[in-house]
């Protein structure tokens, strides 16, 4: 929402068919992205929604992005599917430093030593790593 309000362009990947919003409270935002930006779904119109759609969506997000950033996620978060897919595809993964420092989660340490993993202390650090300082 913030990117749209700031006049930016938005690409969103959803875990439902295009005509279905989840959660339903996001329906107006989803319709706005569909009309004015880019809304992507790998699920056919009318198909049923299952919990497994969301890890599949996270893998798709990794596939269509240069980098993925995880700011906050538990040890059982679906975002970890996206992190693993980043590694598999050789995409960049940004992990917020506070996640690495959090003793209640162990997943960041599993990814931290990889070539294309960047521990984020600022947004500029990841942009520099991915694009060599050019945006």
Secondary structure, DSSP 8 states (H G I E B T S, - for coil): -HHHHTT---EEEESS-TT--SSGGGHHHHHHHHHHSEEEESS-TT----THHHHHHHHHHHHT-SEEEESS--TT-THHHHHHHHHHHT-EEEEEHHHHT-TT--HHHHHTTSTTEEEESSHHHHHHHHHTT--
